[in-house]
Amino acid sequence: MINKLKSLLICLLISATANAQEFMTTVTVDYSQVQGSNNQVYQTLQRSLSDFINTTKWTDNRYKPYEKIESTFLIIITSRSGNDFKARLQIQSRRPVFNSSYFTPVLNFVDNQFDFSYTENEELIFNPRKFSNKNLTDVIAFYVYYVLGMDADTFKLEGGTPYFKTAQQIAMNASSSRYGGWNEIDGNKARASLINNVLKNENRTLRNVYYQYHRMGLDTMSDNETRAKNNIGNALKTLSFYERGNYALFYPLDIFFMAKKDEIGKIFNGGMMSSVDITAVKETLSALSPTNSSIWNNLKK
């Protein structure tokens, strides 16, 4: 009887732990560009980062298994000198659409300034109040909170704000470090530039689009496809706000199009006809993302 109780208690603890974490992330370390004989360090790094993301408790919320955020972190090592690495980091995330088996992409972008120090088998520690001096866990944690914020914004209007503010604090902690890619002087794609722009009032229109597009659009597609397409199209029309200002280098907008361009093309290229002003949608999208004009030109009601 005692053994059964112990077994039950262990199962409950394991279940509680499994349900507590927020991520179901695949981490891949690609070291094909690097010469060297000790490749074990990359495999160890891959396992350690996977455990770091998937077993750390990042929020106070409890996530059920089906609520976990599915994402991929691809680290492409470009050079190595001892324990110092230069790399690129590609991040993708997706979330399920209600009443369907479809997953919609939320993020798909690359950080080209990912330099870090790492010693094989070292414990990965993250302190949200202090920079690690190695940059590895700081960059990963920054993007973990960014992914959390973006995912939350698709379910609740501006629901990601607390996560974005944590990411902003991480960027501030790293502002005086020797590593690049953090400060606004590093360009519009720097982490501080990105997160500061996300939290600006000017970005509220785009954040509203994320909510309307996903929660009022895709999530209602199974109930009423025409209404859902109208909601998505009308949300996209509001992006015309960014035609009136100096937003040519507004990275949050670029990130939106990188993730959603193909999906938008599919939504408005078949199925039930909507009543949205598709000409206005096409004009806005072409003005804001001219490199994808071949997609926008084929949009239909």
Secondary structure, DSSP 8 states (H G I E B T S, - for coil): -HHHHHHHHHHHHHHHHHHH--EEEEEEEE-TT---S--HHHHHHHHHHHHHHHHS--SSS---GGGSEEEEEEEEEEEEETTEEEEEEEEEEEEE-TTSS-EEEEEEEEEEEEEEE--TT-----BTTB--SS-HHHHHHHHHHHHHHHHHHTTSTTTTHHHHHHHHHHHHHTTTSS-SSSSGGG-TTSHHHHHHHHTSGGGHHHHHHHHIIIIIIGGGTTT-HHHHHHHHHHHHHGGGGGGSSS-TT-HHHHHHHHHHHHHHHHHTSSSS---S-HHHHHHHHHHH-GGGHHHHTT---
